[in-house]
Amino acid sequence: MIRDLISKNRSYRRFYQEVDIKLDTLKELVDLARLSASARNAQPLKYILSCQPQKNSLIFPHLGWAGYLTNWPGPSEGERPSAYIIILGDTEISQSFGCDHGIAAQSILLGATEKGLGGCMIASIARQELRQALEIPPRYEILLALALGKPKETVMIETIGPNGDTKYWRDSKGIHHVPKRALDDIIID
């Protein structure tokens, strides 16, 4: 069951933008993060939720979408996320966030997958510009952005070829291919 969720939880970058995600759904997803592990149980993470088109339009231009797809500027209008969760670190609680935001993001994305949604964890952020656009106080460090929506693309996992290339790519039909190392290649005896 968890294996199925993890296999379905891909980095989706194109969505049915017209499919709304309700604020209550975003709160349910953040609640999963709240219940997840936190180093020293400090719980220094805070969240900005966005499911309104006007607020989404303030977030979208400050995100980098797919480093390996160099000629693709990100999803076009109509394929953009219908919601975002911005994960922040509260520096008044802690100066170091370790891997808390990765744990929280994975919990949120697995919850989204269970609800038939998809998302993309984005660390490529024009942080200062996003801070200004959303009027984020300086005490909060911008850690990650999660783009969420109903996936409008197929993502396929495949085994890395003999050349060892791990770069994801899209074929002529727009299918997104993600090479993964074999299990035996990542376990060291």
C-alpha positions in Angstrom: 0.0 0.0 0.0 2.7 2.5 1.0 4.8 1.3 -2.0 1.9 2.1 -4.3 1.6 5.6 -2.9 5.3 6.2 -3.2 5.3 4.9 -6.8 2.5 7.2 -7.7 4.0 10.2 -6.0 6.1 11.6 -8.9 7.2 15.2 -9.5 4.3 16.4 -11.6 4.8 19.7 -13.4 1.6 20.0 -15.5 -1.9 20.1 -14.1 -5.5 20.6 -14.9 -5.5 24.2 -13.6 -9.3 24.4 -13.6 -9.6 21.7 -11.0 -9.8 23.5 -7.7 -8.1 22.5 -4.5 -10.0 23.7 -1.4 -8.3 25.5 1.5 -9.6 22.7 3.8 -7.7 20.1 1.7 -4.5 22.2 2.0 -5.0 22.3 5.8 -5.5 18.5 5.9 -2.2 18.1 4.0 -0.3 20.4 6.3 -1.8 18.5 9.3 0.1 15.4 8.0 3.3 17.5 8.1 2.5 18.7 11.6 2.2 15.1 12.7 5.5 14.1 11.1 8.9 13.8 12.8 10.8 17.0 13.7 14.4 17.2 14.9 14.4 17.7 18.6 10.6 18.1 18.2 11.3 21.8 17.7 8.6 22.1 15.1 10.1 25.2 13.5 8.1 25.0 10.2 5.4 27.3 9.1 3.3 27.2 6.0 1.7 29.6 3.5 -1.3 28.2 1.8 -2.5 29.3 -1.6 -5.5 28.1 -3.6 -6.7 31.4 -5.1 -5.8 32.2 -8.7 -4.7 35.8 -7.7 -2.3 34.5 -5.0 -1.1 31.6 -7.2 -0.1 34.2 -9.9 2.1 35.9 -7.3 3.9 32.7 -6.6 4.3 31.1 -10.0 6.9 33.4 -11.7 9.4 33.0 -8.8 9.7 29.2 -9.2 12.1 27.2 -11.4 10.4 24.2 -12.9 12.7 21.6 -14.4 16.4 22.0 -14.6 17.0 19.2 -17.1 14.3 20.5 -19.4 16.4 23.5 -20.4 14.0 24.7 -23.2 10.9 24.5 -21.0 10.0 27.6 -19.0 7.4 25.8 -16.9 3.7 25.0 -17.3 1.7 27.2 -19.6 -1.5 28.9 -18.6 -4.2 26.2 -18.1 -1.5 23.6 -17.0 -0.3 25.5 -13.9 -0.8 24.3 -10.3 -4.2 25.1 -8.7 -2.6 25.4 -5.3 0.7 25.9 -3.5 2.1 25.3 0.0 5.2 27.3 0.8 7.3 25.8 3.6 9.0 28.3 5.8 11.5 27.9 8.7 10.8 30.1 11.7 14.2 31.5 12.7 12.7 32.6 16.1 12.3 28.9 16.9 15.4 27.5 15.3 18.3 28.7 13.1 18.7 25.3 11.5 15.9 23.2 9.9 17.9 20.1 9.1 15.7 17.7 7.1 12.4 18.7 8.7 11.2 20.4 5.5 12.0 17.3 3.4 10.1 15.1 5.8 7.1 17.5 5.9 7.1 17.9 2.1 7.1 14.1 1.5 4.2 13.7 4.0 2.2 16.4 2.2 2.9 14.9 -1.2 2.0 11.4 -0.1 -1.2 12.8 1.3 -1.9 14.6 -1.9 -1.3 11.4 -3.9 -3.8 9.5 -1.7 -6.4 12.2 -2.6 -5.8 11.7 -6.3 -3.7 14.9 -6.6 -0.1 15.3 -7.5 2.7 17.8 -6.9 6.2 18.9 -7.3 8.7 19.8 -4.5 10.5 22.9 -5.7 13.7 24.3 -4.2 14.6 26.5 -7.1 13.0 29.7 -5.9 13.8 33.4 -6.4 13.5 33.8 -2.7 13.8 37.5 -2.3 11.3 38.1 -5.1 8.8 35.6 -3.6 9.3 37.2 -0.1 8.4 40.6 -1.6 5.4 39.3 -3.6 3.9 37.5 -0.5 5.1 40.0 2.0 6.9 37.3 4.0 8.4 38.7 7.2 12.2 38.4 7.5 12.0 36.0 10.5 10.8 33.2 8.0 13.3 31.5 5.8 11.8 30.2 2.6 12.7 26.5 2.3 10.5 24.9 -0.3 7.5 25.4 -2.5 5.1 22.6 -3.2 3.1 23.0 -6.4 -0.2 21.0 -6.2 -3.0 20.0 -8.6 -4.7 17.3 -10.6 -1.8 15.8 -12.7 -2.1 16.4 -16.5 0.9 14.4 -17.4 2.2 10.8 -17.3 5.4 10.2 -15.4 7.1 6.9 -16.0 9.8 5.3 -13.8 12.4 3.3 -15.7 15.7 1.7 -15.0 18.9 3.7 -15.7 20.5 2.7 -18.9 24.1 1.4 -19.4 25.4 5.0 -19.6 24.3 5.7 -16.0 22.4 8.9 -17.0 20.0 10.0 -14.2 18.5 13.0 -16.1 14.8 13.0 -16.6 13.4 13.8 -20.0 10.2 14.0 -22.1 9.5 12.1 -25.2 7.7 13.3 -28.3 4.3 12.4 -26.7 5.1 14.5 -23.7 5.5 11.5 -21.4 8.0 12.4 -18.6 10.6 9.7 -18.0 12.5 9.4 -14.7 15.4 6.9 -14.6 16.0 5.2 -11.3 19.0 3.3 -10.1 18.4 -0.5 -9.5 18.0 -1.6 -5.9 21.2 -3.7 -6.0 23.1 -0.6 -7.2 22.3 1.4 -4.1 22.9 -1.2 -1.4 26.5 -1.5 -0.2 27.4 -4.8 1.5 
